[in-house]
Amino acid sequence: MKPSARCLVRLFGTIGAGLRRLLLVAGFTLLASCGGGGIADLAGGVGSGGSGLAEGTVTGFGSVIVDGVRFDDSQAKVTEEGPTGVREAALKIGQRVRISSSANNVAESIEVITELVGPIDQIVADGAQAQRLTVLGQQVRVQLEASANGAAATWTDFGDLPCAPGCAFAANQWIQAHGTWVLDVASNTYTLLASRVEVINPQAKVLVSGVVSKLDGSVVRLNAATGREVDLGGAAGLAEQSLNQVVRVWAPPPSGQPAAVIQADRSISTKLAPTANVASTVLGGEVSRVSADGAEIEIQGNRITVPVEFRGAISTQQFARVELEKSASGWQMKSPPKLTGNVERAEVQISEDIPVARLAQIASGNWSLRGTLLARTALPSSCTQLANDPPGTKVRVAVQAIRGPLPMKVQSVQCSRS
């Protein structure tokens, strides 16, 4: 980290939350106008000295911010694994992604990782602030608002439905869900802690995923020893399966009884597998499991050995961002984990250069920035002063918003000439 960045980090640790938010907005606007790189240095970005592989959640834009670290995505190819092969994709807030980058956090390729695509079977309340959805027999936890124990709110996207804001999930709605699989020790069942849930139109195929909890020939049970059965026998591109590994497969929608075996026809590789020339590998997500002695943790099906000096700092379902190195025995934690608190995870920054004519949309109703739906907000003077610029002029709009259902509530807006 550069000396100036270290100074800023120390400063941020000594000021109150309100002042920190003001400084974040001002700093975000300034750094965004300077191009990529600045916030990556401040946030402890990896790959600044060489190539890198990072997996985590999209938490902001301008370029793309993954778990608080900025990557320049201006030249990156964005793809996802569809039912018939790799296809182009669009980045959205809350998606889980895997980024291959060159020096200085310049993204070369970005893979969007979806966990579930299918209809909602059941909806139940999970306390006052959350819901549990059952999709293809798998449990999805939707955090409606941030909780006191550190659970971050889920980005829920109901698209163009006229109810937004204030929409509610309904049985038989099709959704696309992103997130991290976490073990519920009491029931010994894995649940998807959703970072993003988007309502979509019905599809020709479903996507089911989860942690392999039982093996019986080509048939696996996902997320529990008695979980939904998936027959992998007909899945193209299937690698050898093992217990505790995350599996993702496309399949025709199951027919008949709710517990009918899902017949997979395409498997997606899930392994975090950097190439030999990758200098740094980083994994972010909620911790699924911590061994009794603290010597091993699990994030998204990846088991990670924790050096003695780092043990005791991480707990189950806590968000962690860890730098890894591969050894003969598997993944090892390379440096102290970055443990981000609830307040920091609730703050969302998005910036984009837009035509000056779009400024009027900000005050007239719900509007979007980098494809993210935002709630109506009053235009500040920094924006109104630019509203009469020539029609072809571009304006850089930087927003600070509150993580949660779309359209997100906007805390502040700053405008500057591009």
C-alpha positions in Angstrom: 0.0 0.0 0.0 1.3 3.5 -0.8 2.2 5.8 2.1 -0.6 8.2 1.2 -3.1 5.4 1.3 -1.9 4.1 4.7 -2.3 7.6 6.0 -5.9 7.7 4.8 -6.7 4.3 6.3 -5.4 5.5 9.7 -7.5 8.6 9.4 -10.7 6.7 8.5 -10.2 4.5 11.5 -10.3 7.5 13.9 -13.3 9.5 12.6 -17.0 9.0 13.1 -19.3 7.2 10.7 -21.1 10.4 9.6 -17.9 12.2 8.7 -16.5 9.1 7.1 -19.4 8.9 4.8 -18.9 12.6 3.7 -15.2 11.9 3.1 -16.0 8.8 1.1 -18.3 10.7 -1.2 -15.8 13.5 -1.7 -12.9 11.1 -2.2 -15.0 8.8 -4.4 -15.8 11.7 -6.7 -12.2 12.9 -6.8 -10.7 9.5 -7.4 -13.4 8.5 -10.0 -12.5 11.6 -12.0 -8.8 10.5 -12.0 -9.5 7.1 -13.5 -8.9 3.5 -12.1 -6.4 2.6 -9.5 -6.8 5.0 -6.6 -9.5 3.2 -4.7 -7.9 -0.1 -5.3 -4.7 1.1 -3.6 -6.8 2.5 -0.6 -8.8 -0.7 -0.3 -5.8 -3.0 -0.4 -6.3 -4.2 -3.9 -4.4 -7.3 -5.0 -2.7 -7.8 -8.3 -1.2 -4.3 -8.3 2.2 -5.9 -8.8 1.2 -8.7 -11.1 -1.6 -10.8 -12.5 -4.4 -11.9 -10.1 -7.5 -14.0 -9.7 -10.3 -12.7 -7.5 -13.7 -14.1 -6.6 -16.3 -12.1 -4.8 -19.4 -9.9 -5.0 -19.9 -6.8 -7.1 -20.5 -4.1 -4.5 -20.2 -1.0 -6.6 -19.3 0.5 -10.0 -16.8 3.0 -11.4 -15.1 0.9 -12.9 -16.3 -2.3 -11.1 -15.9 -2.7 -7.3 -15.7 -6.3 -5.9 -15.8 -6.6 -2.1 -14.6 -3.0 -1.8 -11.7 -3.3 -4.3 -11.8 -1.5 -7.6 -10.9 -3.2 -11.0 -10.7 -1.4 -14.3 -13.2 -3.2 -16.4 -13.1 -1.0 -19.5 -11.4 -3.7 -21.6 -12.7 -6.8 -19.9 -14.8 -9.5 -21.6 -17.8 -10.4 -19.4 -19.3 -13.9 -19.7 -21.4 -16.5 -17.9 -22.0 -20.2 -18.3 -25.4 -20.6 -19.9 -27.4 -23.8 -20.5 -25.6 -24.5 -23.8 -22.2 -22.9 -23.2 -20.4 -19.7 -22.5 -22.3 -16.5 -23.4 -21.9 -12.8 -23.0 -23.3 -11.2 -19.8 -23.8 -7.9 -18.2 -22.4 -6.9 -14.8 -25.0 -6.1 -12.1 -24.8 -5.1 -8.5 -24.7 -8.1 -6.1 -23.6 -10.6 -8.6 -20.8 -13.1 -7.6 -18.0 -12.9 -10.1 -14.5 -14.3 -10.8 -12.0 -11.7 -12.2 -8.7 -12.5 -14.0 -6.6 -9.3 -14.0 -3.2 -8.1 -15.1 -1.0 -5.6 -13.3 -2.7 -2.7 -11.4 -6.1 -4.5 -11.1 -6.9 -4.1 -14.8 -9.5 -6.8 -15.5 -9.0 -9.0 -18.6 -12.0 -11.3 -18.1 -14.9 -11.4 -15.7 -17.1 -14.5 -15.2 -20.5 -14.0 -13.7 -21.3 -16.9 -11.3 -25.0 -17.7 -10.7 -26.0 -20.3 -8.2 -29.7 -20.9 -8.9 -32.2 -20.3 -11.8 -35.7 -21.6 -11.3 -39.1 -21.2 -9.8 -39.8 -20.4 -6.1 -41.5 -23.4 -4.4 -42.0 -21.9 -1.0 -41.6 -18.7 1.0 -41.3 -18.5 4.8 -40.4 -15.7 7.2 -37.0 -16.0 8.8 -37.3 -13.5 11.6 -38.4 -9.9 11.1 -35.6 -9.0 8.7 -35.3 -12.0 6.4 -37.1 -14.6 4.3 -36.2 -18.1 3.2 -37.1 -19.1 -0.3 -37.1 -22.7 -1.5 -35.9 -23.0 -5.1 -35.4 -26.5 -6.7 -35.3 -27.9 -3.2 -32.5 -25.5 -2.1 -32.8 -22.9 0.7 -32.1 -19.3 -0.2 -31.9 -16.7 2.6 -32.9 -13.2 1.5 -31.9 -10.5 4.0 -34.5 -7.7 3.6 -32.4 -5.2 5.6 -29.1 -5.3 7.3 -29.1 -7.0 10.7 -27.4 -6.1 14.0 -25.3 -9.3 13.8 -23.6 -8.1 10.6 -25.7 -9.8 7.9 -25.7 -7.5 4.8 -28.9 -6.7 3.0 -29.7 -8.6 -0.2 -30.0 -6.7 -3.5 -33.5 -7.7 -4.7 -34.4 -6.7 -8.3 -38.0 -7.0 -9.5 -37.1 -5.4 -12.9 -40.0 -3.6 -14.6 -42.8 -4.9 -12.3 -45.1 -2.0 -11.4 -44.9 -2.7 -7.7 -41.3 -1.5 -7.3 -40.5 -0.4 -4.7 -42.3 -2.6 -2.3 -42.5 -5.8 -4.4 -42.8 -9.2 -2.7 -41.7 -12.6 -3.8 -44.4 -15.0 -4.8 -44.6 -18.8 -5.3 -43.9 -20.0 -8.9 -42.0 -16.8 -9.7 -38.7 -17.5 -11.5 -35.6 -16.0 -10.0 -31.9 -15.9 -10.6 -29.9 -16.0 -7.3 -26.3 -15.2 -6.5 -24.5 -15.6 -3.1 -22.4 -17.9 -0.9 -23.3 -21.3 0.5 -23.1 -21.4 4.3 -23.5 -24.3 6.6 -26.3 -24.2 9.2 -24.7 -26.3 11.9 -27.9 -27.0 13.8 -29.6 -28.7 10.8 -26.3 -29.7 9.0 -27.7 -28.1 5.9 -26.2 -25.6 3.5 -28.2 -22.4 2.7 -27.5 -19.8 0.0 -26.9 -16.4 1.7 -28.1 -14.4 -1.2 -26.3 -11.3 -2.3 -28.6 -10.7 -5.3 -32.0 -12.1 -6.2 -33.5 -11.1 -9.5 -37.0 -11.9 -10.8 -36.8 -13.2 -14.4 -39.1 -14.8 -17.0 -39.5 -18.6 -17.0 -36.6 -20.3 -18.8 -36.2 -23.5 -20.8 -33.6 -24.9 -18.3 -33.0 -24.6 -14.6 -29.7 -24.1 -12.9 -29.2 -25.9 -9.6 -26.1 -25.8 -7.4 -25.0 -26.6 -3.9 -22.5 -28.5 -1.8 -22.2 -32.2 -2.4 -23.3 -33.8 0.8 -23.8 -37.5 -0.3 -22.5 -39.5 -3.3 -24.2 -42.6 -4.8 -22.7 -43.4 -8.2 -23.8 -40.7 -10.6 -26.4 -39.3 -8.1 -25.5 -36.7 -5.6 -27.5 -35.1 -2.8 -27.0 -31.3 -2.5 -26.6 -29.3 0.7 -27.7 -32.1 3.1 -27.5 -35.8 3.4 -31.2 -35.9 2.7 -31.1 -33.0 0.2 -32.4 -32.9 -3.4 -31.1 -35.6 -5.6 -29.3 -34.7 -8.9 -28.3 -37.3 -11.4 -25.1 -36.2 -13.0 -24.8 -39.2 -15.4 -25.9 -37.2 -18.5 -24.0 -34.0 -17.7 -21.6 -32.9 -20.4 -18.3 -31.5 -19.2 -18.6 -33.3 -15.8 -15.4 -33.5 -13.7 -15.0 -36.0 -10.9 -17.1 -35.1 -7.9 -16.2 -35.3 -4.2 -17.9 -34.6 -1.0 -18.1 -30.9 0.2 -17.4 -29.7 -3.4 -19.8 -27.1 -4.9 -21.6 -28.4 -8.0 -23.5 -26.3 -10.6 -25.5 -28.0 -13.3 -28.1 -27.0 -16.0 -31.1 -29.3 -16.4 -34.6 -29.5 -17.8 -37.2 -28.3 -15.3 -38.0 -31.2 -13.1 -41.5 -32.6 -13.6 -43.9 -34.5 -11.3 -43.3 -34.6 -7.6 -41.3 -31.7 -5.9 -38.7 -34.2 -4.8 -38.2 -35.7 -8.3 -34.6 -36.4 -9.2 -33.1 -33.6 -11.3 -31.5 -34.9 -14.5 -28.5 -32.8 -15.3 -27.4 -32.3 -18.9 -24.6 -29.8 -18.5 -22.1 -29.3 -15.6 -20.2 -26.0 -14.9 -16.7 -26.1 -13.5 -16.6 -24.5 -10.0 -13.0 -24.9 -9.0 -11.0 -21.8 -8.1 -8.0 -22.7 -10.3 -5.5 -20.0 -11.1 -3.0 -20.6 -13.9 0.7 -21.0 -13.1 1.5 -17.3 -13.8 -1.0 -15.8 -11.5 0.7 -13.9 -8.7 -2.2 -13.5 -6.4 -5.5 -15.3 -5.7 -8.2 -13.7 -3.5 -11.5 -15.2 -2.3 -14.3 -13.2 -0.7 -17.5 -14.4 0.9 -19.3 -15.4 4.1 -17.4 -18.1 6.0 -19.3 -21.4 5.9 -17.5 -23.3 8.5 -14.7 -22.9 11.0 -13.0 -26.0 12.5 -13.0 -26.3 16.3 -9.4 -25.4 16.6 -9.6 -22.6 14.0 -7.0 -24.3 11.8 -9.4 -24.5 8.8 -12.2 -22.4 7.3 -14.5 -23.0 4.3 -15.7 -20.4 1.9 -17.9 -21.4 -1.1 -16.8 -25.0 -0.9 -13.1 -24.1 -0.7 -11.3 -25.4 2.4 -8.5 -23.1 3.5 -5.8 -23.8 6.1 -5.3 -21.0 8.5 -1.8 -20.3 9.9 -1.5 -20.2 13.7 -1.0 -16.5 13.8 -4.3 -15.8 12.1 -6.5 -18.2 14.0 -9.3 -17.1 16.3 -10.2 -14.0 14.3 -12.8 -15.5 12.0 -16.3 -16.8 12.9 -19.0 -18.6 10.9 -21.1 -16.5 8.6 -18.7 -13.6 9.0 -17.7 -11.9 5.7 -14.0 -12.4 5.0 -11.7 -11.6 2.1 -8.6 -13.8 2.1 -5.5 -14.0 -0.1 -4.6 -17.6 -0.8 -1.7 -19.7 -2.0 -1.7 -23.2 -3.2 0.3 -25.9 -1.5 0.5 -29.7 -1.9 -2.2 -30.1 0.8 -4.5 -27.4 -0.7 -5.3 -23.8 -0.1 -3.4 -21.9 2.5 -4.2 -18.4 3.9 -1.3 -16.2 2.8 -1.9 -13.0 4.8 -4.2 -11.7 7.5 -7.9 -11.9 6.4 -9.8 -8.6 5.7 -12.9 -8.7 7.8 -15.4 -6.0 6.6 -18.0 -4.8 9.1 -21.7 -4.2 8.5 -21.4 -0.5 8.2 -18.8 -0.6 5.5 -20.7 -3.3 3.5 -23.9 -1.2 3.6 -22.3 1.7 1.8 -22.5 1.5 -2.0 -20.6 3.8 -4.4 -21.5 4.0 -8.1 -20.2 6.4 -10.8 -20.8 6.8 -14.5 -20.3 9.4 -17.2 -23.8 10.2 -18.6 -25.2 12.6 -21.2 -26.2 15.9 -19.5 -29.8 15.4 -20.6 -30.1 12.4 -18.3 -29.7 14.7 -15.2 -33.4 15.5 -15.4 -34.3 11.9 -14.8 -32.7 11.9 -11.3 -35.3 14.2 -9.8 -38.3 13.0 -11.9 -38.5 9.4 -10.6 -36.5 6.2 -10.3 -33.4 6.2 -12.4 -30.4 4.0 -13.1 -26.6 4.3 -13.0 -24.4 1.5 -14.4 -27.6 -0.6 -14.8 -28.5 -0.2 -11.1 -32.0 1.1 -10.3 -31.9 4.1 -7.8 -34.6 5.9 -6.0 -35.7 9.4 -6.9 -33.6 12.1 -5.2 -33.2 15.9 -5.3 -30.5 17.2 -7.6 -27.7 18.9 -5.6 -26.2 22.2 -6.8 -23.1 20.4 -8.3 -25.6 18.8 -10.8 -28.0 21.7 -11.4 -25.1 24.0 -12.3 -24.2 21.6 -15.2 -27.8 20.9 -16.4 -27.7 23.7 -19.0 -24.4 22.5 -20.6 -24.5 21.7 -24.3 -26.5 18.6 -25.2 -23.5 16.5 -26.2 -21.7 17.2 -22.9 -21.0 14.2 -20.6 -21.3 14.6 -16.8 -19.7 12.3 -14.3 -22.3 11.4 -11.6 -21.1 9.8 -8.4 -23.6 8.3 -6.0 -23.5 7.0 -2.5 -26.4 4.7 -1.8 -27.6 2.2 0.9 -27.3 -1.5 0.1 -30.6 -3.2 -0.2 -33.6 -3.8 -2.4 -33.8 -2.0 -5.7 -34.4 0.9 -6.3 -31.7 1.7 -3.7 -32.1 4.6 -1.4 -29.6 7.4 -2.4 -27.7 9.2 0.4 -25.8 11.7 -1.8 -25.1 12.6 -5.4 -22.2 14.6 -6.8 -21.7 15.8 -10.4 -18.6 17.0 -12.2 -17.7 17.6 -15.8 -16.1 14.4 -17.4 
